[in-house]
Amino acid sequence: MRWVRRLRTWLGRLDRDIGRKIAGNEELEAAFAVARERVAKILTQKAGNTDKLYALHAPEVECIAKGKARTRYEFGVKTSIAVTNARTAGGQFIVGMQALPGNPYDGHTLTGQIEQVERLTGIAVERAYVDRGYKGHRHGGKAKVIIAHTRGITSPTIRRELRRRNAIEPIIGHTKSDGLLERNHLAGVTGDAINAILVAAGHNLRLLVAWLTALLRALLTTLLPAMQPELAIN
């Protein structure tokens, strides 16, 4: 906390110095208005405030509580991802992805995510498997929502598919490392939404390229021996 107070002191000195040098110049005051407004918010916000500013260049960044020992908090914008549940040879495709500004409760985003999947795929969602963060979702659609670690499930199909829900975790890791979801270079709330869609599209395209590469390799392995000329030597 000592270094935080020192950085805040330096920021206040810099802001006051800029204010003295641009005083009376309407053009410079207008140019620095947004930045100085954000600086003033940083200097006055307290630990208990709910509407904090975490980044000068990206005011939409929020503090997201993860509840994990290794990563207690993340700073950014919450993203919802929906993937296919069935095990496929080509990999798990992302069928729905959207940015959720405002750090909403997970359960309140379920209906919107299911609607996006149905709109993009044209297929009605029959069952949705979610983690325990979606308790109290109150989804009123036709899709049946099954929460992880729910006791008393007797259907073997649902129990088998519920075990497949954990397959979404490595996909999230791939979107962060390979798809650059962890670092968004597009500005604003609109940039967050565009970046989420592009990350999902890039993930699906990588799966398609890998599948087409395997198909081409199999075709070449099968056809090349048949194309070799047959030689008869006496």
N, C-alpha and C positions, 0 to 999 in steps of 0.2 A: 504493500500500500504506500510505502514511502516514495517509491519511484512513480507511482500513479499521481501522487500529489505534486511531485516535482514536474512531471510532464504537464499537468494542469496549470501549474504556475507559469511555465514557459509559454504555454498556449495563450494564457491571459495576457502576458506581456506582449506577445506578438500581435494579438488582436488589438490591443490598445495602441500600439505603435502604428499599425496600419490605419486605425481610425484617425489618429492625429495627422498623418501624412495625406490622407485623401479628403480631409474635412474641407467643405466648400466646393469640391469638384464633383458635380452631379454625375458626370459620366463614369468616373471611377467608383463613386458610391453605389451606382446601379450595378457595376460589374462585380463588386465585392458583396453585394447585398445578401445573396443566397448563402455564400460561404460564411459570412459573419453571423447570419441568423443561426446556422447550424453550430457554429462555435459557441455562441451564447447559450444554446440549449445544452451542449456538453458541459459547459462551466456551471450551469445551474441545476442539472439533474442530480437526484439523490439515489441512494441505493434502493430505496423502496418504491421508486417510480415505476409505473408499468409501461409508459410510452417512452422508452429510452432510445437514444441515438448511439449506435455502435460503430458506424463508419461514416466519415464525412462524404466519401464519394458514392456511397450506396445507402441512403437513409432507409431503404426498405428492409435492410438486414435485421433479423430478429434473433433472440437468444432462445434456442430450442433445447429443452431439457431432455437428455437421452436416458437417464436413469441407469447408466452402465458405469462400472468401476473404472474402466480404462478411458471412457469418454463421457464425462458427466454432462457436458454441454457442447452444442454445435452452434455456430453463428452463420446464418444464411436464411434461406426461405424453404419451408417445408415442401416436399414433393411426394406425390402419391403415384405408385407404380402398380400395375396389374399385369400379370403374366398368365400364360396358359398353365393349367394344372397337370394335364396328362404328360407322361413321359414320352418324349419324341426323340428320334434319332438325330434330327437337325438342331436340337437345342430348344430352350424355352424362349419363345418369342414374346416381346412386350406388346400387349394389345391395348394398353391404356396408360397414359402418363400425363400428369398435369402439375403445374406449380400452384401452391396454395398460400398466397400472401396473407398476412395477418395472424399466422400461427394458430389456425383453428384446431378444435378438438378433433381427433381422428374419426370418431364416430359420426360427426356431422359432415364429413367429406365422403362417406361411403356411397350415398345415393348418387352424388355427382359423378363419382368414378365409375359406377356401374352403368350409368347413362352414357358416359363417354365410350365405354367398351362396346355397348350395344349399338351406338351410333356409328362407330368406326368399322365394326365387323359385320353389322347387319344381322347378328345372331343374338337371341335373347339369352341372358345369363341364367343358368339353372341353379348353380350353387356357387357361393363365394366364400372362400376360406380366409379368415383374417386372424390377426393376433389379438392378445388381450387388451390392447389399447383401444379397441373398437367396442368395448362394452358400453351398453346404453346407446347404441347407434340409432335405434328407432327407424330402421329402413322399412318403408311401406310398400316396396315394390314386390314383384313376383319372385325374385331371386331369393333362395333360402340362404341365410347367412349362418355359417358355422364358425365359432370362435375357438381358437386353439386352447388345448388343455381343458376342454369341456368334458365333464364326466357323464356317464350314462348313455353314451352313444352305442347303439346296438347294431346299426347298419354296417356291415363289413366294407361296403363301397365307400361310405363317408369316412370311416376310420382309415382306410387305405389312402384316400385322396387327402385327408387331413395331414397325414404324415408327409405328403408331397409339398405341403405349404412351405416347409423350410428351404425348398429349392429356390425360393425368391432371394434368399440372403446372398448367395454368390453372384446373382444377377445384379443386385444393388452394388456389390463391390466392383463388378466389371463396368457398370455405368459411371462409377466415380473414377476408376483408374484409367480405363480405356476410352470411355466416352466423355471424360473431362466434365462430369456433372459436379464434381467437387469444386471446380473453379470456373465461375461464369464470367465471361468477358463482355456480355451484353448488358446495357444499362437499363435500369428501371424495372418496374413490374412486368411490362411487356417483354423486355429482354429475358426475364426469368422464364416466362411462359414459352417463348420461342426456343430458348435453350433446352428446356425439358423435352419438347417435341423433337428437336434435332438429335438429342442424345438417344431417345427411343428409336428413331429412324436409323441412326448409325448402328445401334446394337443389332437391329433386325437385318440390316444390310451386311454386317460382318458375318452373321450366321448364314445368310444366303450365299455369300462369296465362298465361305468354307464348304458349304454343301456342293456348290457348283464345281469347286476345285476337286473335291473327292469324286464327283461324278466324272469329270474329265479324265482324272487319273485312271479310274476304272475302265473307261472306254478305250483309252490308249493302251492299257495293259491287255485288253481283250482283242483289239483290232490290229495292233502292230504285228504280232506273230503271224496273223493270217495274211498280212500284206507282204511278208517277206517272199522273195522269188524262190521257187523250188528248183534246185539244180540236180542234174543227172550227169555223173562223171563216169566215164568208161576208162 
